[in-house]
Amino acid sequence: MTTPADNKLASDFAAAKLDQWRTMVDKALKGADFEKRLVAKTADGLRVEPLYTRKDALVNAAEAVPGAAPFTRGTKPVRDGLGWNIVGIHIENDPKAANAAILEDLDGGVNVIALQFGGHGLPATKDALDAALKDVMLDVCPIVLIAGEQTFEAAAAMTAVWNARNIPNDQRCGSFCADPIGTLAMQGTVAETIQSALARAVSLTQLALPLPRVTALTADGVSYHNAGATEAQELACMLSTLVAYLRACEQAGIAPTTALPKIAVALAADADEFSTIAKLRAARRLVWRVADACGAGSQASQVRFASPTSYRMLAKRDPWTNILRTTIACTGAALGGADSICVLPFTMALGKPDAFARRVARNIQIVCQEESNLGRVADPAGGSWYVEQLTDDMAKKAWEIFQDIEARGGILESLQSGYIQEMIGKSAEARAKAIATGKQELTGVSAFPLLGDDGVQADAWPAVSAAAATPAVQIAPLRVHRLGEAFEALRDDADAAGGYTVFLASIGEVAEHNVRTTWVKNYLAAGGIATLISDGYKSADEAAAAFTASGAKAACICSSDAVYATLAEDTARALKAAGAKIVLMAGRPGDKEAALKDAGVDQFLSAGADAVTTLRGLHQKLA
């Protein structure tokens, strides 16, 4: 009988060494720069190695366990139930319609309801809230209020509904989500002084003190994320907001040990799964560090972490791809240890989500919980040399930015001076450049876009009247934007113009031109420009004849460098002679640029250039 001891397997081989791997990598790179080709950098400039080994293990992570300070690995030794609460978000100004959707969500598996007030949402009144929550078991289902400046009114309405239904204090559950600092950052204005807004927020904390299952304040990083913040910037803004609320509570006589459990933390989950995991792990460590400095270190384990999926990553065009994005984001939040997750419906960027979009949003979480069992294990990423290093680097970078914000007077002063807006604006600009130049691809937007009808419709959000109140405080607001907006604007312009078409003069065999033909097809489609493609043409005259028959006004030559050397100039001349208004060419011309231009090539299309600017220019030429 064979025993495990007899099966040596790997022990028969010499141990692999890092320098051996590096020698093989250098051979594969064929002289290319290792740092440029294989070492990545996050938006915060954090280094991501292509390979992590035991030497990269962090000493402080070796003995860390879930449920122990600094809570990097989780605030509890074991995760409860299926791991996290499934939040359904409802933005509806008709209480009856909201109620029908809420009951449908609860029946479908949601166990927390988030309600928007004001704007597109409900009126912040007891009657409206009572109607919206008809037949909802308020002693079981937590209600999250998203109300901005109307938070105090919404909280009063929620309290009135609890009272009317005789819900005992120890069974009331949910969150008032008071966040006056975040409201100011988003809106740019508030109708009362900041001191008054903070005082009212603190009064909600006092109201929530006898309610063990209710949080009053939210230190929100999501707004900063949606405006373009990096992971570390989002963490730093959240942390500085948390400190501001702890100070406000302490000034009102509520000690940090009492106030901290009444403050929730909200951080966005996006399509970068590992960054989402690391961000949530780093957030728990950072919150503990602040709590420990306040003498409330043990209370850090009571802080609840909410994680909605990112709004900025959602696309309007081909929104089916949003299902992939939100699934990855949900997975990252789950593995990162979020206490509650809200998956935004995949049509959120288009308008009001319908029943199908809400169903998909909740089913993503149910599949992650009940089929993939992602919530059964506490901190499954813990011990990964890569994740531990990324967590550590992100926490340090966030702490550095947090200290900078605090040195400038804190989050409020930094918002009022414009420092936060400028910092985040630079990050958003850098990200937009990376997307425009192809360094960061958006599937369905800048990469593999789908032209034509994607089959998705959504009702428009109802019109909202502008607030008439004179603001007491006014600052430059954060500018929320989605990553694909620049390309979507190009698509809209192309549709408004009736569409543009370019004939692809693919020269040679399929194997010779296919790479550039496919690339150009996708590149132009990202700007709403359709292409006429073929298996290829054997000669310049054949390509020119096909161009004439197509009825197109513009053509793009596509093939390999080897074919270009013999046929590109002749093809350009033939296309011009056939009446091409514009002749494009896929690829960089090298030392043949002057000759190709003389032959009739008007413009070269290549990876790495600003696609938004290039495509906008093509629109003008094709109009």
C-alpha positions in Angstrom: 0.0 0.0 0.0 1.3 3.4 -0.9 1.5 6.0 1.9 1.7 9.8 1.6 5.3 9.6 2.8 6.1 7.5 -0.3 4.8 10.2 -2.7 7.7 12.7 -2.5 6.6 14.5 -5.6 8.0 18.1 -5.2 10.6 17.0 -2.7 12.4 15.2 -5.6 13.1 18.6 -7.2 15.4 21.3 -6.1 13.7 24.3 -4.5 12.9 27.1 -7.0 14.8 30.3 -6.4 13.8 33.9 -7.3 16.9 34.5 -9.3 16.1 31.5 -11.5 12.6 33.0 -12.2 14.1 36.4 -12.9 16.5 34.9 -15.4 13.7 33.2 -17.3 11.6 36.4 -17.2 14.5 38.5 -18.6 14.8 35.9 -21.4 11.1 36.3 -22.2 11.3 40.1 -22.1 14.1 40.1 -24.7 15.7 43.2 -23.4 12.5 45.1 -22.5 12.5 47.0 -19.2 11.4 44.8 -16.3 10.0 47.7 -14.3 8.0 49.2 -17.1 6.6 45.9 -18.4 5.9 43.9 -15.2 5.7 46.2 -12.2 2.3 48.0 -11.9 1.4 51.1 -9.9 -1.9 51.8 -8.3 -3.6 55.2 -8.7 -1.9 56.1 -5.4 1.5 55.2 -6.8 1.7 52.0 -4.7 4.0 49.4 -6.2 2.5 46.0 -7.3 5.1 43.3 -8.0 4.6 40.6 -10.6 5.5 38.0 -8.1 5.3 37.8 -4.3 7.3 35.2 -2.3 7.7 34.3 1.3 10.3 37.0 1.8 7.5 39.5 1.2 5.5 38.3 4.2 4.8 41.0 6.7 5.9 40.3 10.3 2.8 42.0 11.8 0.5 39.9 9.7 1.9 36.5 10.6 0.1 36.3 14.0 -3.0 38.4 13.1 -6.4 36.8 13.6 -9.9 37.9 12.9 -11.6 39.6 15.8 -8.4 41.0 17.4 -7.0 44.5 17.2 -6.2 46.2 14.9 -9.1 44.4 13.2 -7.4 44.3 9.8 -8.7 40.7 9.4 -12.2 41.5 10.7 -14.0 42.8 13.7 -15.3 39.3 14.7 -13.6 36.0 15.0 -16.3 34.3 13.0 -18.7 35.9 10.4 -22.4 35.8 11.2 -24.8 33.8 9.1 -24.2 34.2 5.4 -21.6 36.9 6.0 -23.2 40.3 5.3 -26.5 42.0 4.9 -28.0 42.5 1.4 -29.1 46.1 1.0 -31.8 47.1 -1.6 -31.8 50.8 -2.6 -35.0 52.5 -3.5 -35.3 55.9 -5.1 -39.0 56.6 -5.6 -41.1 59.6 -5.0 -44.4 57.7 -4.9 -44.8 56.0 -1.5 -47.1 53.3 -2.9 -44.8 52.5 -5.8 -41.9 52.4 -3.3 -43.8 50.0 -1.1 -44.5 47.6 -3.9 -40.8 47.5 -4.9 -39.7 47.2 -1.3 -41.9 44.2 -0.6 -40.8 42.6 -3.8 -37.1 43.1 -2.8 -37.7 41.7 0.7 -39.5 38.7 -0.8 -36.6 38.2 -3.2 -33.9 38.0 -0.5 -33.0 41.6 0.5 -32.8 42.1 4.3 -32.0 45.8 4.6 -33.9 48.7 2.8 -32.1 51.9 1.9 -34.5 54.8 1.2 -33.7 58.0 -0.7 -35.5 61.2 0.5 -35.8 64.4 -1.3 -34.9 65.0 -5.0 -36.0 61.8 -6.8 -36.9 60.2 -3.5 -39.7 60.2 -0.9 -40.9 63.3 0.9 -39.4 63.3 4.4 -42.7 62.9 6.2 -44.2 60.4 8.6 -47.1 59.7 6.3 -45.0 59.1 3.2 -42.6 56.8 5.1 -45.4 54.9 6.8 -47.0 54.2 3.4 -43.7 53.2 1.8 -43.0 50.8 4.7 -46.5 49.2 4.8 -46.4 45.5 5.8 -42.6 45.8 6.4 -41.5 44.1 9.7 -39.6 47.0 11.3 -38.4 45.0 14.2 -36.6 42.7 11.8 -35.7 44.8 8.7 -33.2 47.6 9.2 -34.1 50.9 7.4 -31.2 53.1 6.1 -32.1 56.7 5.4 -30.4 58.6 2.6 -31.6 62.1 3.1 -28.8 64.7 2.9 -30.0 68.0 4.3 -33.4 66.3 5.1 -31.8 63.7 7.4 -33.2 65.3 10.6 -36.7 65.3 9.2 -36.4 61.8 7.8 -35.1 60.5 11.2 -38.1 62.2 12.9 -40.4 60.5 10.5 -38.7 57.1 11.1 -39.0 57.6 14.8 -42.7 58.5 14.4 -43.3 55.3 12.4 -41.5 53.2 15.0 -43.6 54.8 17.8 -46.9 54.4 15.9 -46.1 50.7 15.4 -45.0 50.2 19.0 -41.6 48.9 18.1 -39.5 48.6 21.3 -36.2 50.5 21.5 -34.1 47.3 21.5 -35.9 46.1 18.3 -35.6 49.3 16.3 -32.9 48.8 13.6 -31.3 50.8 10.9 -29.3 54.0 10.3 -30.1 57.7 10.2 -27.0 58.2 8.1 -26.4 61.8 9.2 -23.5 63.1 7.3 -23.5 67.0 7.1 -19.9 67.1 6.0 -20.5 64.7 3.1 -23.7 66.7 2.2 -21.7 69.9 2.0 -19.0 68.2 -0.1 -21.5 66.9 -2.6 -23.9 69.8 -2.9 -21.4 72.6 -2.3 -24.1 74.3 -0.2 -26.0 73.8 3.0 -28.9 75.9 4.2 -27.6 76.2 7.8 -24.2 76.8 9.3 -21.9 73.9 9.6 -22.0 74.3 13.4 -25.8 74.0 13.4 -25.7 71.0 11.1 -23.2 69.2 13.2 -25.2 70.0 16.4 -28.3 68.5 14.8 -26.3 65.4 13.7 -25.1 65.1 17.3 -28.7 65.3 18.5 -29.5 62.3 16.4 -26.6 60.5 18.0 -28.2 61.2 21.4 -31.5 60.0 20.0 -29.9 56.8 19.0 -28.1 56.1 22.3 -30.9 54.0 23.7 -31.3 52.2 20.4 -28.7 49.4 20.4 -29.4 48.5 16.7 -29.4 52.0 15.3 -26.5 54.1 14.1 -26.8 57.8 13.7 -23.8 59.1 11.8 -22.0 57.9 8.7 -18.3 58.7 7.9 -18.7 58.4 4.2 -15.9 57.9 1.7 -18.2 57.0 -1.2 -18.9 60.6 -2.3 -15.2 61.2 -2.6 -14.7 58.0 -4.6 -17.5 58.9 -7.1 -15.7 62.3 -7.6 -12.5 60.5 -8.6 -10.6 59.8 -5.4 -8.0 57.1 -5.2 -8.4 54.4 -2.6 -6.1 56.1 -0.1 -7.7 59.5 -0.6 -11.2 57.9 0.0 -9.9 56.3 3.2 -8.3 59.5 4.4 -11.4 61.6 3.8 -13.5 59.0 5.5 -11.1 59.0 8.5 -11.0 62.7 8.8 -14.8 62.9 8.7 -14.9 60.2 11.4 -12.6 62.3 13.6 -14.7 65.4 13.0 -17.8 63.6 14.2 -16.0 62.2 17.2 -14.9 65.7 18.2 -18.4 67.1 17.7 -19.9 64.4 19.9 -17.2 64.9 22.6 -17.9 68.6 22.7 -21.6 67.8 23.3 -20.6 65.5 26.2 -20.7 62.1 24.3 -17.4 60.3 24.9 -15.7 58.5 22.1 -16.4 55.1 23.7 -20.1 55.9 23.5 -20.1 57.8 20.1 -18.0 55.4 18.1 -20.5 52.5 17.9 -23.1 55.0 16.7 -21.0 55.9 13.6 -21.0 53.7 10.5 -18.4 53.8 7.8 -19.2 53.7 4.1 -16.7 52.8 1.4 -17.2 52.1 -2.3 -16.5 48.7 -3.9 -15.4 48.9 -7.5 -14.2 46.6 -10.3 -10.6 46.4 -9.0 -11.3 43.4 -6.7 -8.0 43.3 -4.9 -8.0 47.1 -4.2 -11.5 46.8 -2.8 -10.4 43.9 -0.5 -7.4 45.8 0.7 -9.3 49.1 1.2 -11.8 47.5 3.6 -9.0 45.7 5.4 -7.0 48.9 5.7 -10.1 50.8 6.8 -10.6 48.7 9.8 -7.0 49.1 10.8 -7.2 52.9 10.4 -10.5 53.2 12.3 -9.0 51.2 15.2 -5.9 53.4 15.2 -8.1 56.6 15.6 -10.3 54.8 18.2 -7.3 53.6 20.1 -5.9 57.2 20.3 -9.2 58.3 21.7 -9.2 55.6 24.3 -11.9 53.7 22.5 -9.9 51.0 20.8 -12.1 48.1 21.8 -15.2 49.9 20.5 -13.7 49.8 17.0 -14.9 46.3 16.8 -18.5 47.6 16.9 -18.1 49.9 13.9 -20.2 48.7 11.0 -18.7 48.9 7.4 -21.1 49.4 4.6 -20.0 49.0 1.0 -22.2 50.1 -2.0 -20.9 49.3 -5.4 -19.3 52.2 -7.3 -21.5 54.6 -9.3 -18.5 56.0 -11.2 -17.8 52.7 -12.9 -21.3 52.3 -14.3 -21.7 52.7 -18.1 -24.7 53.9 -20.0 -23.8 52.2 -23.3 -24.1 48.4 -23.3 -25.1 48.5 -19.6 -25.1 44.7 -19.5 -21.4 45.0 -18.8 -22.3 46.7 -15.5 -23.5 43.3 -14.3 -20.0 42.1 -14.6 -18.6 45.1 -12.8 -21.0 45.0 -9.9 -20.4 41.3 -9.5 -16.7 41.8 -9.2 -17.2 44.7 -6.8 -19.6 42.7 -4.7 -17.1 39.9 -4.5 -14.4 42.3 -3.4 -16.6 43.8 -0.7 -17.6 40.3 0.5 -14.0 39.0 0.7 -12.9 42.3 2.3 -15.4 41.8 5.1 -18.1 44.4 4.5 -21.0 44.1 7.0 -23.5 45.2 4.4 -23.3 45.5 0.6 -25.6 47.4 -1.8 -25.2 46.4 -5.4 -26.5 49.3 -7.6 -28.9 48.1 -10.3 -27.1 47.8 -13.7 -29.3 50.5 -15.3 -28.8 53.1 -12.5 -26.8 55.4 -14.9 -29.6 55.3 -17.4 -32.5 56.2 -15.1 -34.9 54.7 -12.7 -34.2 50.9 -12.2 -37.1 48.6 -13.0 -38.0 45.3 -11.3 -35.6 43.3 -13.4 -32.6 45.5 -12.7 -33.4 45.3 -8.9 -33.7 41.6 -9.2 -30.3 41.2 -10.9 -28.8 43.4 -8.2 -30.0 41.3 -5.3 -29.4 38.0 -7.1 -25.8 38.9 -7.5 -25.4 38.9 -3.8 -27.5 35.8 -3.2 -25.4 33.9 -5.6 -22.2 35.2 -3.9 -23.6 34.2 -0.5 -25.6 31.0 -1.0 -23.8 29.4 -4.0 -20.3 30.7 -3.7 -20.3 30.9 0.1 -18.1 34.0 0.1 -19.3 35.0 3.6 -18.6 31.7 5.3 -14.9 32.5 5.9 -13.5 35.4 7.8 -10.8 37.3 5.8 -10.1 34.6 3.2 -7.5 36.9 1.6 -5.5 37.1 4.8 -2.1 35.6 4.6 -1.8 36.4 0.9 1.6 38.1 0.6 0.2 40.4 -2.2 -3.0 41.4 -0.3 -1.2 41.9 3.0 1.4 44.1 1.4 -1.3 46.1 -0.6 -3.3 46.5 2.6 -0.3 47.8 4.5 0.8 50.2 1.8 -2.7 51.5 1.3 -3.2 52.1 5.0 0.2 53.9 5.3 -0.6 56.1 2.3 -4.1 56.9 3.6 -2.7 57.8 7.0 -0.2 60.1 5.3 -3.0 61.9 3.5 -5.2 62.0 6.6 -2.4 63.6 8.5 -2.0 66.2 5.8 -5.8 67.0 5.9 -5.7 67.3 9.7 -2.7 69.6 9.6 -4.8 71.9 7.4 -7.5 72.0 10.0 -9.5 68.9 9.3 -11.9 67.8 6.6 -14.2 70.9 6.9 -11.4 73.4 6.5 -9.9 71.4 3.7 -13.2 71.4 1.8 -13.7 75.1 2.4 -10.2 75.9 1.2 -10.7 73.7 -1.9 -7.8 71.5 -1.0 -9.8 68.2 -1.1 -11.5 69.2 -4.4 -8.1 70.0 -6.0 -6.5 66.8 -4.7 -9.3 64.6 -6.0 -9.6 66.6 -9.2 -6.0 65.8 -10.1 -6.6 62.1 -9.5 -9.7 62.1 -11.6 -7.8 63.9 -14.4 -5.0 61.4 -14.3 -7.5 58.5 -14.4 -9.4 60.1 -17.4 -6.1 60.4 -19.2 -5.3 56.7 -18.6 -8.7 55.7 -20.0 -8.3 58.0 -23.0 -4.9 56.6 -23.9 -5.9 53.0 -23.3 -3.7 52.4 -20.2 -7.0 51.6 -18.4 -9.7 49.9 -20.5 -13.4 50.1 -19.9 -15.1 47.0 -21.3 -18.1 48.0 -23.5 -17.0 51.7 -23.5 -13.4 52.2 -24.7 -12.7 48.5 -25.3 -15.0 46.1 -27.3 -17.9 48.7 -27.6 -21.2 47.5 -28.9 -22.7 49.7 -31.7 -26.4 49.8 -32.3 -29.3 49.1 -29.9 -28.2 47.3 -26.7 -31.8 46.4 -25.9 -31.8 48.2 -22.5 -34.4 50.9 -21.6 -35.0 52.8 -18.4 -37.5 55.4 -17.4 -36.0 58.8 -16.9 -35.7 60.2 -13.4 -38.6 62.6 -12.7 -37.7 66.3 -12.8 -36.6 67.8 -9.5 -37.2 71.4 -8.6 -34.2 73.4 -7.5 -33.9 74.3 -3.8 -35.0 77.8 -3.1 -33.3 78.3 0.3 -30.5 80.7 0.5 -27.3 78.7 1.4 -25.6 79.6 4.7 -22.4 78.0 3.5 -21.1 77.6 0.0 -18.0 75.8 -1.3 -16.9 74.3 -4.6 -18.7 70.9 -4.7 -17.2 67.6 -5.6 -17.9 66.8 -9.2 -19.4 63.3 -9.5 -18.6 61.7 -12.8 -18.6 58.3 -14.4 -15.5 56.9 -16.0 -17.0 56.4 -19.4 -18.6 59.8 -19.8 -16.1 61.2 -22.4 -16.7 58.2 -24.7 -20.4 58.3 -24.1 -20.5 61.9 -25.2 -18.8 60.9 -28.5 -21.4 58.2 -29.0 -24.2 60.6 -28.4 -22.7 63.1 -30.8 -22.4 60.4 -33.5 -26.0 59.3 -33.0 -27.2 62.9 -33.2 -25.3 63.3 -36.5 -26.9 60.2 -38.0 -23.8 58.1 -37.6 -20.4 57.9 -39.3 -18.9 55.0 -41.3 -15.3 54.2 -42.3 -14.4 51.6 -44.9 -11.5 49.3 -43.7 -9.1 48.7 -46.5 -7.6 45.5 -44.9 -4.7 44.4 -47.1 -3.3 40.8 -47.4 -4.4 37.6 -45.8 -6.6 37.5 -42.6 -3.6 36.4 -40.5 -1.7 39.5 -41.7 -4.3 42.2 -41.2 -6.6 40.8 -38.5 -4.8 42.3 -35.5 -5.0 45.9 -36.8 -8.4 45.4 -38.4 -9.9 44.3 -35.1 -8.1 47.0 -33.2 -9.3 49.8 -35.5 -12.9 48.4 -35.6 -13.0 48.7 -31.7 -11.1 51.9 -31.6 -13.5 53.7 -34.0 -16.6 52.1 -32.4 -15.7 53.6 -29.1 -16.4 57.0 -30.7 -19.6 55.8 -32.4 -18.0 55.3 -35.8 -19.1 52.1 -37.6 -16.8 50.2 -39.9 -17.2 48.2 -43.1 -14.9 45.1 -42.8 -14.0 42.2 -45.1 -11.6 39.2 -45.2 -9.1 41.4 -46.9 -7.9 42.6 -50.4 -4.9 41.3 -52.3 -4.1 44.5 -54.1 -4.5 48.3 -53.9 -6.8 48.3 -56.9 -9.0 45.7 -55.4 -9.3 47.6 -52.1 -10.1 50.9 -54.0 -12.8 49.1 -56.1 -14.5 47.8 -52.9 -14.3 51.2 -51.3 -16.1 52.8 -54.3 -18.8 50.1 -54.1 -19.2 50.7 -50.4 -20.4 54.3 -50.8 -18.2 55.4 -47.8 -16.4 58.7 -47.7 -13.5 57.6 -45.5 -11.2 54.6 -45.5 -8.6 53.2 -43.1 -5.7 51.0 -44.3 -5.1 48.0 -42.0 -2.4 45.3 -42.2 1.0 44.2 -40.9 4.2 46.2 -41.1 5.5 43.8 -43.7 2.5 44.3 -46.0 2.6 48.1 -45.4 6.2 48.1 -46.7 5.0 46.9 -50.2 1.4 48.0 -50.5 0.5 50.9 -48.1 1.6 53.7 -50.4 -0.1 52.3 -53.5 -3.3 51.6 -51.5 -3.4 55.2 -50.2 -3.0 56.6 -53.7 -5.7 54.2 -55.0 -8.1 55.2 -52.2 -7.6 58.9 -52.8 -8.1 58.4 -56.6 -11.3 56.5 -55.8 -12.6 59.6 -54.0 -11.8 59.0 -50.3 -12.3 62.2 -48.4 -10.1 60.9 -45.6 -7.5 58.1 -45.7 -6.5 56.8 -42.3 -3.9 54.2 -41.5 -3.7 51.9 -38.4 -0.3 51.9 -36.8 2.7 54.1 -36.4 4.4 55.1 -39.7 8.0 55.2 -38.4 10.4 56.6 -41.0 7.8 56.1 -43.7 5.6 58.9 -42.4 6.5 61.5 -45.1 6.2 59.1 -48.0 2.9 57.8 -46.7 1.5 61.3 -46.3 2.7 62.2 -49.8 0.8 59.1 -51.0 -2.4 60.3 -49.4 -2.6 59.2 -45.8 -4.2 62.0 -43.8 -3.9 60.6 -40.3 -2.3 57.6 -38.4 -4.2 55.8 -35.6 -2.2 54.1 -33.0 -2.5 52.9 -29.4 -1.3 55.2 -26.7 -2.6 58.4 -28.2 -5.6 60.3 -26.6 -8.5 58.5 -28.2 -11.1 60.9 -27.0 -9.3 63.8 -28.7 -8.6 61.8 -31.9 -12.2 60.5 -32.2 -13.6 64.0 -31.6 -11.4 65.3 -34.4 -12.5 62.5 -36.7 -16.1 63.4 -36.1 -15.4 66.9 -37.3 -13.7 65.6 -40.4 -16.4 63.0 -41.2 -19.3 65.5 -40.7 
